[in-house]
Amino acid sequence: MIKVGCPGESVTFQTAYQIRRQLENNFIQLFEAETFEEYIKHAQPLYDNPVQRELGFVSALWNKTNWKNGLRH
């Protein structure tokens, strides 16, 4: 079971937690991508959001010719 909301926490705290977890998941998944398509799927939403880009999650996108499989290694 996954809880979306927890009694006793403010809506602001719950929303911030949800956004943080989504950002963490996309960031981890882009580094674990096995194909360029997987990488773009997770990197593009981070890059497209100006606030997230300003925070430095993704400052630029690799293109297909310079992307390296398994960036985490």
PDB file of N, H, CA, C and O in Angstrom:
ATOM      1  N   MET A   1       0.838  -1.161   0.000  1.00  0.00           N
ATOM      2  CA  MET A   1       0.000   0.000   0.000  1.00  0.00           C
ATOM      3  C   MET A   1       0.892   1.235   0.000  1.00  0.00           C
ATOM      4  O   MET A   1       1.874   1.318   0.737  1.00  0.00           O
ATOM      5  N   ILE A   2       0.530   2.174  -0.830  1.00  0.00           N
ATOM      6  H   ILE A   2      -0.268   2.107  -1.429  1.00  0.00           H
ATOM      7  CA  ILE A   2       1.257   3.447  -0.890  1.00  0.00           C
ATOM      8  C   ILE A   2       0.301   4.548  -0.474  1.00  0.00           C
ATOM      9  O   ILE A   2      -0.768   4.721  -1.060  1.00  0.00           O
ATOM     10  N   LYS A   3       0.699   5.283   0.537  1.00  0.00           N
ATOM     11  H   LYS A   3       1.567   5.143   1.013  1.00  0.00           H
ATOM     12  CA  LYS A   3      -0.111   6.404   0.999  1.00  0.00           C
ATOM     13  C   LYS A   3       0.236   7.643   0.190  1.00  0.00           C
ATOM     14  O   LYS A   3       1.409   7.926  -0.053  1.00  0.00           O
ATOM     15  N   VAL A   4      -0.767   8.366  -0.215  1.00  0.00           N
ATOM     16  H   VAL A   4      -1.720   8.136  -0.017  1.00  0.00           H
ATOM     17  CA  VAL A   4      -0.551   9.630  -0.900  1.00  0.00           C
ATOM     18  C   VAL A   4      -0.571  10.758   0.119  1.00  0.00           C
ATOM     19  O   VAL A   4       0.188  11.720  -0.005  1.00  0.00           O
ATOM     20  N   GLY A   5      -1.409  10.653   1.098  1.00  0.00           N
ATOM     21  H   GLY A   5      -2.026   9.872   1.199  1.00  0.00           H
ATOM     22  CA  GLY A   5      -1.502  11.680   2.126  1.00  0.00           C
ATOM     23  C   GLY A   5      -1.398  11.054   3.500  1.00  0.00           C
ATOM     24  O   GLY A   5      -1.743   9.888   3.691  1.00  0.00           O
ATOM     25  N   CYS A   6      -0.928  11.822   4.439  1.00  0.00           N
ATOM     26  H   CYS A   6      -0.648  12.769   4.284  1.00  0.00           H
ATOM     27  CA  CYS A   6      -0.801  11.347   5.809  1.00  0.00           C
ATOM     28  C   CYS A   6      -1.489  12.340   6.729  1.00  0.00           C
ATOM     29  O   CYS A   6      -1.226  13.541   6.658  1.00  0.00           O
ATOM     30  N   PRO A   7      -2.357  11.854   7.580  1.00  0.00           N
ATOM     31  CA  PRO A   7      -2.988  12.773   8.525  1.00  0.00           C
ATOM     32  C   PRO A   7      -1.924  13.417   9.419  1.00  0.00           C
ATOM     33  O   PRO A   7      -0.945  12.777   9.803  1.00  0.00           O
ATOM     34  N   GLY A   8      -2.127  14.645   9.727  1.00  0.00           N
ATOM     35  H   GLY A   8      -2.922  15.165   9.415  1.00  0.00           H
ATOM     36  CA  GLY A   8      -1.193  15.335  10.607  1.00  0.00           C
ATOM     37  C   GLY A   8      -0.135  16.139   9.862  1.00  0.00           C
ATOM     38  O   GLY A   8       0.576  16.928  10.485  1.00  0.00           O
ATOM     39  N   GLU A   9      -0.009  15.966   8.565  1.00  0.00           N
ATOM     40  H   GLU A   9      -0.587  15.325   8.059  1.00  0.00           H
ATOM     41  CA  GLU A   9       0.941  16.740   7.772  1.00  0.00           C
ATOM     42  C   GLU A   9       0.174  17.756   6.931  1.00  0.00           C
ATOM     43  O   GLU A   9      -0.933  17.489   6.465  1.00  0.00           O
ATOM     44  N   SER A  10       0.773  18.907   6.750  1.00  0.00           N
ATOM     45  H   SER A  10       1.672  19.124   7.129  1.00  0.00           H
ATOM     46  CA  SER A  10       0.113  19.940   5.958  1.00  0.00           C
ATOM     47  C   SER A  10       0.133  19.563   4.478  1.00  0.00           C
ATOM     48  O   SER A  10       0.953  18.761   4.031  1.00  0.00           O
ATOM     49  N   VAL A  11      -0.786  20.159   3.741  1.00  0.00           N
ATOM     50  H   VAL A  11      -1.453  20.811   4.105  1.00  0.00           H
ATOM     51  CA  VAL A  11      -0.839  19.936   2.297  1.00  0.00           C
ATOM     52  C   VAL A  11       0.476  20.378   1.656  1.00  0.00           C
ATOM     53  O   VAL A  11       0.972  19.722   0.741  1.00  0.00           O
ATOM     54  N   THR A  12       1.032  21.471   2.127  1.00  0.00           N
ATOM     55  H   THR A  12       0.629  22.004   2.871  1.00  0.00           H
ATOM     56  CA  THR A  12       2.294  21.976   1.592  1.00  0.00           C
ATOM     57  C   THR A  12       3.407  20.957   1.791  1.00  0.00           C
ATOM     58  O   THR A  12       4.170  20.686   0.863  1.00  0.00           O
ATOM     59  N   PHE A  13       3.509  20.391   2.984  1.00  0.00           N
ATOM     60  H   PHE A  13       2.890  20.611   3.738  1.00  0.00           H
ATOM     61  CA  PHE A  13       4.538  19.389   3.269  1.00  0.00           C
ATOM     62  C   PHE A  13       4.332  18.156   2.396  1.00  0.00           C
ATOM     63  O   PHE A  13       5.296  17.626   1.844  1.00  0.00           O
ATOM     64  N   GLN A  14       3.098  17.696   2.265  1.00  0.00           N
ATOM     65  H   GLN A  14       2.315  18.126   2.713  1.00  0.00           H
ATOM     66  CA  GLN A  14       2.807  16.510   1.456  1.00  0.00           C
ATOM     67  C   GLN A  14       3.171  16.747  -0.010  1.00  0.00           C
ATOM     68  O   GLN A  14       3.746  15.872  -0.657  1.00  0.00           O
ATOM     69  N   THR A  15       2.840  17.918  -0.529  1.00  0.00           N
ATOM     70  H   THR A  15       2.373  18.629  -0.004  1.00  0.00           H
ATOM     71  CA  THR A  15       3.145  18.234  -1.924  1.00  0.00           C
ATOM     72  C   THR A  15       4.654  18.331  -2.134  1.00  0.00           C
ATOM     73  O   THR A  15       5.172  17.819  -3.126  1.00  0.00           O
ATOM     74  N   ALA A  16       5.355  18.974  -1.222  1.00  0.00           N
ATOM     75  H   ALA A  16       4.934  19.390  -0.416  1.00  0.00           H
ATOM     76  CA  ALA A  16       6.811  19.087  -1.327  1.00  0.00           C
ATOM     77  C   ALA A  16       7.459  17.705  -1.297  1.00  0.00           C
ATOM     78  O   ALA A  16       8.396  17.441  -2.051  1.00  0.00           O
ATOM     79  N   TYR A  17       6.971  16.838  -0.442  1.00  0.00           N
ATOM     80  H   TYR A  17       6.210  17.052   0.170  1.00  0.00           H
ATOM     81  CA  TYR A  17       7.498  15.472  -0.356  1.00  0.00           C
ATOM     82  C   TYR A  17       7.274  14.730  -1.676  1.00  0.00           C
ATOM     83  O   TYR A  17       8.178  14.062  -2.178  1.00  0.00           O
ATOM     84  N   GLN A  18       6.076  14.849  -2.232  1.00  0.00           N
ATOM     85  H   GLN A  18       5.341  15.392  -1.824  1.00  0.00           H
ATOM     86  CA  GLN A  18       5.759  14.172  -3.489  1.00  0.00           C
ATOM     87  C   GLN A  18       6.662  14.674  -4.619  1.00  0.00           C
ATOM     88  O   GLN A  18       7.185  13.870  -5.390  1.00  0.00           O
ATOM     89  N   ILE A  19       6.847  15.970  -4.722  1.00  0.00           N
ATOM     90  H   ILE A  19       6.422  16.623  -4.095  1.00  0.00           H
ATOM     91  CA  ILE A  19       7.696  16.544  -5.766  1.00  0.00           C
ATOM     92  C   ILE A  19       9.141  16.086  -5.588  1.00  0.00           C
ATOM     93  O   ILE A  19       9.801  15.717  -6.559  1.00  0.00           O
ATOM     94  N   ARG A  20       9.632  16.109  -4.351  1.00  0.00           N
ATOM     95  H   ARG A  20       9.096  16.409  -3.562  1.00  0.00           H
ATOM     96  CA  ARG A  20      11.010  15.681  -4.084  1.00  0.00           C
ATOM     97  C   ARG A  20      11.232  14.238  -4.508  1.00  0.00           C
ATOM     98  O   ARG A  20      12.245  13.921  -5.131  1.00  0.00           O
ATOM     99  N   ARG A  21      10.294  13.367  -4.176  1.00  0.00           N
ATOM    100  H   ARG A  21       9.471  13.624  -3.670  1.00  0.00           H
ATOM    101  CA  ARG A  21      10.423  11.955  -4.535  1.00  0.00           C
ATOM    102  C   ARG A  21      10.386  11.764  -6.048  1.00  0.00           C
ATOM    103  O   ARG A  21      11.137  10.945  -6.579  1.00  0.00           O
ATOM    104  N   GLN A  22       9.533  12.499  -6.750  1.00  0.00           N
ATOM    105  H   GLN A  22       8.924  13.164  -6.318  1.00  0.00           H
ATOM    106  CA  GLN A  22       9.479  12.405  -8.210  1.00  0.00           C
ATOM    107  C   GLN A  22      10.792  12.871  -8.834  1.00  0.00           C
ATOM    108  O   GLN A  22      11.295  12.246  -9.769  1.00  0.00           O
ATOM    109  N   LEU A  23      11.345  13.965  -8.320  1.00  0.00           N
ATOM    110  H   LEU A  23      10.937  14.472  -7.561  1.00  0.00           H
ATOM    111  CA  LEU A  23      12.627  14.466  -8.823  1.00  0.00           C
ATOM    112  C   LEU A  23      13.736  13.448  -8.590  1.00  0.00           C
ATOM    113  O   LEU A  23      14.527  13.164  -9.490  1.00  0.00           O
ATOM    114  N   GLU A  24      13.789  12.901  -7.383  1.00  0.00           N
ATOM    115  H   GLU A  24      13.146  13.131  -6.652  1.00  0.00           H
ATOM    116  CA  GLU A  24      14.815  11.902  -7.065  1.00  0.00           C
ATOM    117  C   GLU A  24      14.698  10.697  -7.994  1.00  0.00           C
ATOM    118  O   GLU A  24      15.705  10.201  -8.498  1.00  0.00           O
ATOM    119  N   ASN A  25      13.481  10.228  -8.221  1.00  0.00           N
ATOM    120  H   ASN A  25      12.662  10.631  -7.811  1.00  0.00           H
ATOM    121  CA  ASN A  25      13.281   9.070  -9.072  1.00  0.00           C
ATOM    122  C   ASN A  25      13.745   9.352 -10.505  1.00  0.00           C
ATOM    123  O   ASN A  25      14.463   8.540 -11.089  1.00  0.00           O
ATOM    124  N   ASN A  26      13.348  10.487 -11.073  1.00  0.00           N
ATOM    125  H   ASN A  26      12.765  11.147 -10.598  1.00  0.00           H
ATOM    126  CA  ASN A  26      13.784  10.811 -12.441  1.00  0.00           C
ATOM    127  C   ASN A  26      15.297  10.946 -12.518  1.00  0.00           C
ATOM    128  O   ASN A  26      15.917  10.460 -13.464  1.00  0.00           O
ATOM    129  N   PHE A  27      15.890  11.598 -11.538  1.00  0.00           N
ATOM    130  H   PHE A  27      15.386  11.993 -10.770  1.00  0.00           H
ATOM    131  CA  PHE A  27      17.341  11.811 -11.543  1.00  0.00           C
ATOM    132  C   PHE A  27      18.078  10.477 -11.479  1.00  0.00           C
ATOM    133  O   PHE A  27      19.029  10.262 -12.231  1.00  0.00           O
ATOM    134  N   ILE A  28      17.656   9.588 -10.599  1.00  0.00           N
ATOM    135  H   ILE A  28      16.883   9.763  -9.988  1.00  0.00           H
ATOM    136  CA  ILE A  28      18.286   8.266 -10.486  1.00  0.00           C
ATOM    137  C   ILE A  28      18.091   7.475 -11.776  1.00  0.00           C
ATOM    138  O   ILE A  28      19.034   6.868 -12.284  1.00  0.00           O
ATOM    139  N   GLN A  29      16.874   7.482 -12.302  1.00  0.00           N
ATOM    140  H   GLN A  29      16.108   7.975 -11.890  1.00  0.00           H
ATOM    141  CA  GLN A  29      16.574   6.704 -13.503  1.00  0.00           C
ATOM    142  C   GLN A  29      17.357   7.185 -14.722  1.00  0.00           C
ATOM    143  O   GLN A  29      17.719   6.369 -15.568  1.00  0.00           O
ATOM    144  N   LEU A  30      17.625   8.467 -14.834  1.00  0.00           N
ATOM    145  H   LEU A  30      17.331   9.130 -14.146  1.00  0.00           H
ATOM    146  CA  LEU A  30      18.374   8.916 -16.005  1.00  0.00           C
ATOM    147  C   LEU A  30      19.810   8.418 -15.957  1.00  0.00           C
ATOM    148  O   LEU A  30      20.403   8.165 -17.005  1.00  0.00           O
ATOM    149  N   PHE A  31      20.385   8.272 -14.767  1.00  0.00           N
ATOM    150  H   PHE A  31      19.903   8.478 -13.915  1.00  0.00           H
ATOM    151  CA  PHE A  31      21.739   7.744 -14.652  1.00  0.00           C
ATOM    152  C   PHE A  31      21.797   6.230 -14.785  1.00  0.00           C
ATOM    153  O   PHE A  31      22.851   5.676 -15.100  1.00  0.00           O
ATOM    154  N   GLU A  32      20.684   5.559 -14.549  1.00  0.00           N
ATOM    155  H   GLU A  32      19.828   6.009 -14.292  1.00  0.00           H
ATOM    156  CA  GLU A  32      20.646   4.108 -14.672  1.00  0.00           C
ATOM    157  C   GLU A  32      20.100   3.641 -16.014  1.00  0.00           C
ATOM    158  O   GLU A  32      19.969   2.438 -16.238  1.00  0.00           O
ATOM    159  N   ALA A  33      19.783   4.561 -16.900  1.00  0.00           N
ATOM    160  H   ALA A  33      19.889   5.538 -16.718  1.00  0.00           H
ATOM    161  CA  ALA A  33      19.197   4.219 -18.198  1.00  0.00           C
ATOM    162  C   ALA A  33      20.146   3.332 -18.996  1.00  0.00           C
ATOM    163  O   ALA A  33      21.349   3.582 -19.068  1.00  0.00           O
ATOM    164  N   GLU A  34      19.581   2.304 -19.584  1.00  0.00           N
ATOM    165  H   GLU A  34      18.603   2.101 -19.525  1.00  0.00           H
ATOM    166  CA  GLU A  34      20.353   1.382 -20.415  1.00  0.00           C
ATOM    167  C   GLU A  34      20.301   1.759 -21.892  1.00  0.00           C
ATOM    168  O   GLU A  34      21.136   1.313 -22.679  1.00  0.00           O
ATOM    169  N   THR A  35      19.322   2.579 -22.268  1.00  0.00           N
ATOM    170  H   THR A  35      18.644   2.941 -21.629  1.00  0.00           H
ATOM    171  CA  THR A  35      19.205   3.029 -23.654  1.00  0.00           C
ATOM    172  C   THR A  35      19.057   4.546 -23.675  1.00  0.00           C
ATOM    173  O   THR A  35      18.695   5.159 -22.671  1.00  0.00           O
ATOM    174  N   PHE A  36      19.338   5.137 -24.817  1.00  0.00           N
ATOM    175  H   PHE A  36      19.633   4.639 -25.632  1.00  0.00           H
ATOM    176  CA  PHE A  36      19.176   6.580 -24.969  1.00  0.00           C
ATOM    177  C   PHE A  36      17.729   6.989 -24.756  1.00  0.00           C
ATOM    178  O   PHE A  36      17.457   8.039 -24.174  1.00  0.00           O
ATOM    179  N   GLU A  37      16.796   6.164 -25.226  1.00  0.00           N
ATOM    180  H   GLU A  37      17.016   5.311 -25.699  1.00  0.00           H
ATOM    181  CA  GLU A  37      15.374   6.457 -25.081  1.00  0.00           C
ATOM    182  C   GLU A  37      14.967   6.515 -23.607  1.00  0.00           C
ATOM    183  O   GLU A  37      14.189   7.383 -23.210  1.00  0.00           O
ATOM    184  N   GLU A  38      15.489   5.593 -22.802  1.00  0.00           N
ATOM    185  H   GLU A  38      16.121   4.888 -23.125  1.00  0.00           H
ATOM    186  CA  GLU A  38      15.208   5.615 -21.353  1.00  0.00           C
ATOM    187  C   GLU A  38      15.797   6.868 -20.724  1.00  0.00           C
ATOM    188  O   GLU A  38      15.160   7.508 -19.886  1.00  0.00           O
ATOM    189  N   TYR A  39      17.012   7.218 -21.129  1.00  0.00           N
ATOM    190  H   TYR A  39      17.529   6.698 -21.809  1.00  0.00           H
ATOM    191  CA  TYR A  39      17.668   8.411 -20.599  1.00  0.00           C
ATOM    192  C   TYR A  39      16.819   9.659 -20.877  1.00  0.00           C
ATOM    193  O   TYR A  39      16.546  10.444 -19.970  1.00  0.00           O
ATOM    194  N   ILE A  40      16.406   9.832 -22.136  1.00  0.00           N
ATOM    195  H   ILE A  40      16.628   9.194 -22.873  1.00  0.00           H
ATOM    196  CA  ILE A  40      15.612  11.004 -22.516  1.00  0.00           C
ATOM    197  C   ILE A  40      14.281  11.026 -21.778  1.00  0.00           C
ATOM    198  O   ILE A  40      13.819  12.089 -21.363  1.00  0.00           O
ATOM    199  N   LYS A  41      13.666   9.873 -21.614  1.00  0.00           N
ATOM    200  H   LYS A  41      14.041   9.009 -21.951  1.00  0.00           H
ATOM    201  CA  LYS A  41      12.375   9.784 -20.919  1.00  0.00           C
ATOM    202  C   LYS A  41      12.473  10.390 -19.518  1.00  0.00           C
ATOM    203  O   LYS A  41      11.528  11.029 -19.056  1.00  0.00           O
ATOM    204  N   HIS A  42      13.596  10.199 -18.845  1.00  0.00           N
ATOM    205  H   HIS A  42      14.364   9.680 -19.221  1.00  0.00           H
ATOM    206  CA  HIS A  42      13.749  10.703 -17.483  1.00  0.00           C
ATOM    207  C   HIS A  42      14.444  12.064 -17.419  1.00  0.00           C
ATOM    208  O   HIS A  42      14.205  12.831 -16.486  1.00  0.00           O
ATOM    209  N   ALA A  43      15.289  12.372 -18.383  1.00  0.00           N
ATOM    210  H   ALA A  43      15.483  11.749 -19.141  1.00  0.00           H
ATOM    211  CA  ALA A  43      16.010  13.642 -18.372  1.00  0.00           C
ATOM    212  C   ALA A  43      15.165  14.799 -18.880  1.00  0.00           C
ATOM    213  O   ALA A  43      15.256  15.911 -18.359  1.00  0.00           O
ATOM    214  N   GLN A  44      14.347  14.548 -19.887  1.00  0.00           N
ATOM    215  H   GLN A  44      14.273  13.644 -20.309  1.00  0.00           H
ATOM    216  CA  GLN A  44      13.568  15.627 -20.516  1.00  0.00           C
ATOM    217  C   GLN A  44      12.661  16.366 -19.525  1.00  0.00           C
ATOM    218  O   GLN A  44      12.648  17.597 -19.531  1.00  0.00           O
ATOM    219  N   PRO A  45      11.897  15.656 -18.667  1.00  0.00           N
ATOM    220  CA  PRO A  45      11.050  16.408 -17.710  1.00  0.00           C
ATOM    221  C   PRO A  45      11.864  17.274 -16.753  1.00  0.00           C
ATOM    222  O   PRO A  45      11.418  18.357 -16.373  1.00  0.00           O
ATOM    223  N   LEU A  46      13.049  16.814 -16.358  1.00  0.00           N
ATOM    224  H   LEU A  46      13.411  15.934 -16.666  1.00  0.00           H
ATOM    225  CA  LEU A  46      13.897  17.616 -15.483  1.00  0.00           C
ATOM    226  C   LEU A  46      14.421  18.849 -16.219  1.00  0.00           C
ATOM    227  O   LEU A  46      14.496  19.937 -15.647  1.00  0.00           O
ATOM    228  N   TYR A  47      14.780  18.671 -17.485  1.00  0.00           N
ATOM    229  H   TYR A  47      14.719  17.788 -17.950  1.00  0.00           H
ATOM    230  CA  TYR A  47      15.319  19.766 -18.280  1.00  0.00           C
ATOM    231  C   TYR A  47      14.249  20.788 -18.665  1.00  0.00           C
ATOM    232  O   TYR A  47      14.512  21.991 -18.689  1.00  0.00           O
ATOM    233  N   ASP A  48      13.051  20.308 -18.961  1.00  0.00           N
ATOM    234  H   ASP A  48      12.837  19.332 -18.941  1.00  0.00           H
ATOM    235  CA  ASP A  48      11.984  21.192 -19.421  1.00  0.00           C
ATOM    236  C   ASP A  48      11.450  22.125 -18.341  1.00  0.00           C
ATOM    237  O   ASP A  48      10.914  23.188 -18.655  1.00  0.00           O
ATOM    238  N   ASN A  49      11.585  21.750 -17.095  1.00  0.00           N
ATOM    239  H   ASN A  49      12.020  20.886 -16.839  1.00  0.00           H
ATOM    240  CA  ASN A  49      11.079  22.573 -16.010  1.00  0.00           C
ATOM    241  C   ASN A  49      12.149  23.604 -15.627  1.00  0.00           C
ATOM    242  O   ASN A  49      13.219  23.218 -15.157  1.00  0.00           O
ATOM    243  N   PRO A  50      11.888  24.900 -15.815  1.00  0.00           N
ATOM    244  CA  PRO A  50      12.919  25.907 -15.560  1.00  0.00           C
ATOM    245  C   PRO A  50      13.400  25.951 -14.115  1.00  0.00           C
ATOM    246  O   PRO A  50      14.572  26.238 -13.871  1.00  0.00           O
ATOM    247  N   VAL A  51      12.530  25.675 -13.158  1.00  0.00           N
ATOM    248  H   VAL A  51      11.578  25.442 -13.356  1.00  0.00           H
ATOM    249  CA  VAL A  51      12.948  25.678 -11.753  1.00  0.00           C
ATOM    250  C   VAL A  51      13.911  24.525 -11.500  1.00  0.00           C
ATOM    251  O   VAL A  51      14.947  24.704 -10.860  1.00  0.00           O
ATOM    252  N   GLN A  52      13.573  23.354 -11.998  1.00  0.00           N
ATOM    253  H   GLN A  52      12.731  23.208 -12.518  1.00  0.00           H
ATOM    254  CA  GLN A  52      14.436  22.191 -11.809  1.00  0.00           C
ATOM    255  C   GLN A  52      15.762  22.374 -12.533  1.00  0.00           C
ATOM    256  O   GLN A  52      16.807  21.966 -12.026  1.00  0.00           O
ATOM    257  N   ARG A  53      15.727  22.984 -13.715  1.00  0.00           N
ATOM    258  H   ARG A  53      14.878  23.315 -14.127  1.00  0.00           H
ATOM    259  CA  ARG A  53      16.968  23.244 -14.455  1.00  0.00           C
ATOM    260  C   ARG A  53      17.844  24.212 -13.678  1.00  0.00           C
ATOM    261  O   ARG A  53      19.058  24.026 -13.588  1.00  0.00           O
ATOM    262  N   GLU A  54      17.222  25.257 -13.110  1.00  0.00           N
ATOM    263  H   GLU A  54      16.236  25.408 -13.183  1.00  0.00           H
ATOM    264  CA  GLU A  54      17.980  26.237 -12.328  1.00  0.00           C
ATOM    265  C   GLU A  54      18.609  25.597 -11.090  1.00  0.00           C
ATOM    266  O   GLU A  54      19.694  25.994 -10.664  1.00  0.00           O
ATOM    267  N   LEU A  55      17.933  24.617 -10.522  1.00  0.00           N
ATOM    268  H   LEU A  55      17.052  24.295 -10.867  1.00  0.00           H
ATOM    269  CA  LEU A  55      18.475  23.906  -9.366  1.00  0.00           C
ATOM    270  C   LEU A  55      19.628  22.980  -9.754  1.00  0.00           C
ATOM    271  O   LEU A  55      20.344  22.474  -8.890  1.00  0.00           O
ATOM    272  N   GLY A  56      19.798  22.768 -11.040  1.00  0.00           N
ATOM    273  H   GLY A  56      19.217  23.180 -11.742  1.00  0.00           H
ATOM    274  CA  GLY A  56      20.935  21.989 -11.507  1.00  0.00           C
ATOM    275  C   GLY A  56      20.698  20.503 -11.671  1.00  0.00           C
ATOM    276  O   GLY A  56      21.655  19.741 -11.801  1.00  0.00           O
ATOM    277  N   PHE A  57      19.435  20.067 -11.668  1.00  0.00           N
ATOM    278  H   PHE A  57      18.657  20.686 -11.562  1.00  0.00           H
ATOM    279  CA  PHE A  57      19.185  18.637 -11.851  1.00  0.00           C
ATOM    280  C   PHE A  57      19.679  18.179 -13.217  1.00  0.00           C
ATOM    281  O   PHE A  57      20.335  17.143 -13.326  1.00  0.00           O
ATOM    282  N   VAL A  58      19.369  18.939 -14.253  1.00  0.00           N
ATOM    283  H   VAL A  58      18.835  19.781 -14.165  1.00  0.00           H
ATOM    284  CA  VAL A  58      19.862  18.666 -15.604  1.00  0.00           C
ATOM    285  C   VAL A  58      20.114  20.014 -16.252  1.00  0.00           C
ATOM    286  O   VAL A  58      19.168  20.757 -16.518  1.00  0.00           O
ATOM    287  N   SER A  59      21.371  20.343 -16.511  1.00  0.00           N
ATOM    288  H   SER A  59      22.138  19.739 -16.295  1.00  0.00           H
ATOM    289  CA  SER A  59      21.684  21.641 -17.106  1.00  0.00           C
ATOM    290  C   SER A  59      21.772  21.570 -18.621  1.00  0.00           C
ATOM    291  O   SER A  59      21.713  22.598 -19.295  1.00  0.00           O
ATOM    292  N   ALA A  60      21.913  20.364 -19.162  1.00  0.00           N
ATOM    293  H   ALA A  60      21.961  19.529 -18.614  1.00  0.00           H
ATOM    294  CA  ALA A  60      21.957  20.151 -20.606  1.00  0.00           C
ATOM    295  C   ALA A  60      21.577  18.704 -20.873  1.00  0.00           C
ATOM    296  O   ALA A  60      21.701  17.851 -19.994  1.00  0.00           O
ATOM    297  N   LEU A  61      21.120  18.433 -22.074  1.00  0.00           N
ATOM    298  H   LEU A  61      21.019  19.127 -22.788  1.00  0.00           H
ATOM    299  CA  LEU A  61      20.776  17.068 -22.456  1.00  0.00           C
ATOM    300  C   LEU A  61      21.841  16.523 -23.396  1.00  0.00           C
ATOM    301  O   LEU A  61      22.312  17.225 -24.291  1.00  0.00           O
ATOM    302  N   TRP A  62      22.214  15.276 -23.188  1.00  0.00           N
ATOM    303  H   TRP A  62      21.832  14.706 -22.461  1.00  0.00           H
ATOM    304  CA  TRP A  62      23.096  14.597 -24.134  1.00  0.00           C
ATOM    305  C   TRP A  62      22.301  14.348 -25.404  1.00  0.00           C
ATOM    306  O   TRP A  62      21.083  14.177 -25.345  1.00  0.00           O
ATOM    307  N   ASN A  63      22.963  14.324 -26.542  1.00  0.00           N
ATOM    308  H   ASN A  63      23.953  14.463 -26.589  1.00  0.00           H
ATOM    309  CA  ASN A  63      22.292  13.873 -27.756  1.00  0.00           C
ATOM    310  C   ASN A  63      22.660  12.406 -27.972  1.00  0.00           C
ATOM    311  O   ASN A  63      23.494  11.856 -27.253  1.00  0.00           O
ATOM    312  N   LYS A  64      22.044  11.789 -28.949  1.00  0.00           N
ATOM    313  H   LYS A  64      21.366  12.236 -29.533  1.00  0.00           H
ATOM    314  CA  LYS A  64      22.202  10.343 -29.126  1.00  0.00           C
ATOM    315  C   LYS A  64      23.650   9.943 -29.440  1.00  0.00           C
ATOM    316  O   LYS A  64      24.073   8.842 -29.086  1.00  0.00           O
ATOM    317  N   THR A  65      24.400  10.812 -30.089  1.00  0.00           N
ATOM    318  H   THR A  65      24.056  11.706 -30.376  1.00  0.00           H
ATOM    319  CA  THR A  65      25.776  10.443 -30.447  1.00  0.00           C
ATOM    320  C   THR A  65      26.761  10.594 -29.293  1.00  0.00           C
ATOM    321  O   THR A  65      27.777   9.900 -29.266  1.00  0.00           O
ATOM    322  N   ASN A  66      26.485  11.486 -28.334  1.00  0.00           N
ATOM    323  H   ASN A  66      25.659  12.049 -28.355  1.00  0.00           H
ATOM    324  CA  ASN A  66      27.442  11.634 -27.236  1.00  0.00           C
ATOM    325  C   ASN A  66      26.957  11.053 -25.912  1.00  0.00           C
ATOM    326  O   ASN A  66      27.659  11.136 -24.904  1.00  0.00           O
ATOM    327  N   TRP A  67      25.765  10.467 -25.908  1.00  0.00           N
ATOM    328  H   TRP A  67      25.195  10.399 -26.727  1.00  0.00           H
ATOM    329  CA  TRP A  67      25.263   9.813 -24.696  1.00  0.00           C
ATOM    330  C   TRP A  67      26.003   8.516 -24.465  1.00  0.00           C
ATOM    331  O   TRP A  67      26.228   7.739 -25.393  1.00  0.00           O
ATOM    332  N   LYS A  68      26.378   8.289 -23.228  1.00  0.00           N
ATOM    333  H   LYS A  68      26.196   8.920 -22.474  1.00  0.00           H
ATOM    334  CA  LYS A  68      27.082   7.060 -22.870  1.00  0.00           C
ATOM    335  C   LYS A  68      26.183   6.193 -22.012  1.00  0.00           C
ATOM    336  O   LYS A  68      25.694   6.627 -20.970  1.00  0.00           O
ATOM    337  N   ASN A  69      25.971   4.975 -22.453  1.00  0.00           N
ATOM    338  H   ASN A  69      26.369   4.622 -23.300  1.00  0.00           H
ATOM    339  CA  ASN A  69      25.174   4.001 -21.722  1.00  0.00           C
ATOM    340  C   ASN A  69      25.737   3.843 -20.311  1.00  0.00           C
ATOM    341  O   ASN A  69      26.947   3.716 -20.124  1.00  0.00           O
ATOM    342  N   GLY A  70      24.846   3.854 -19.325  1.00  0.00           N
ATOM    343  H   GLY A  70      23.863   3.957 -19.477  1.00  0.00           H
ATOM    344  CA  GLY A  70      25.255   3.627 -17.949  1.00  0.00           C
ATOM    345  C   GLY A  70      26.123   4.742 -17.400  1.00  0.00           C
ATOM    346  O   GLY A  70      27.266   4.495 -17.015  1.00  0.00           O
ATOM    347  N   LEU A  71      25.615   5.948 -17.355  1.00  0.00           N
ATOM    348  H   LEU A  71      24.687   6.149 -17.668  1.00  0.00           H
ATOM    349  CA  LEU A  71      26.390   7.100 -16.862  1.00  0.00           C
ATOM    350  C   LEU A  71      26.888   6.888 -15.431  1.00  0.00           C
ATOM    351  O   LEU A  71      27.854   7.528 -15.016  1.00  0.00           O
ATOM    352  N   ARG A  72      26.261   6.024 -14.694  1.00  0.00           N
ATOM    353  H   ARG A  72      25.476   5.504 -15.031  1.00  0.00           H
ATOM    354  CA  ARG A  72      26.633   5.831 -13.288  1.00  0.00           C
ATOM    355  C   ARG A  72      27.968   5.129 -13.139  1.00  0.00           C
ATOM    356  O   ARG A  72      28.546   5.172 -12.053  1.00  0.00           O
ATOM    357  N   HIS A  73      28.488   4.485 -14.175  1.00  0.00           N
ATOM    358  H   HIS A  73      28.019   4.450 -15.057  1.00  0.00           H
ATOM    359  CA  HIS A  73      29.731   3.708 -14.051  1.00  0.00           C
ATOM    360  C   HIS A  73      30.944   4.561 -14.279  1.00  0.00           C
ATOM    361  O   HIS A  73      32.069   4.066 -14.212  1.00  0.00           O
TER     362      HIS A  73
END
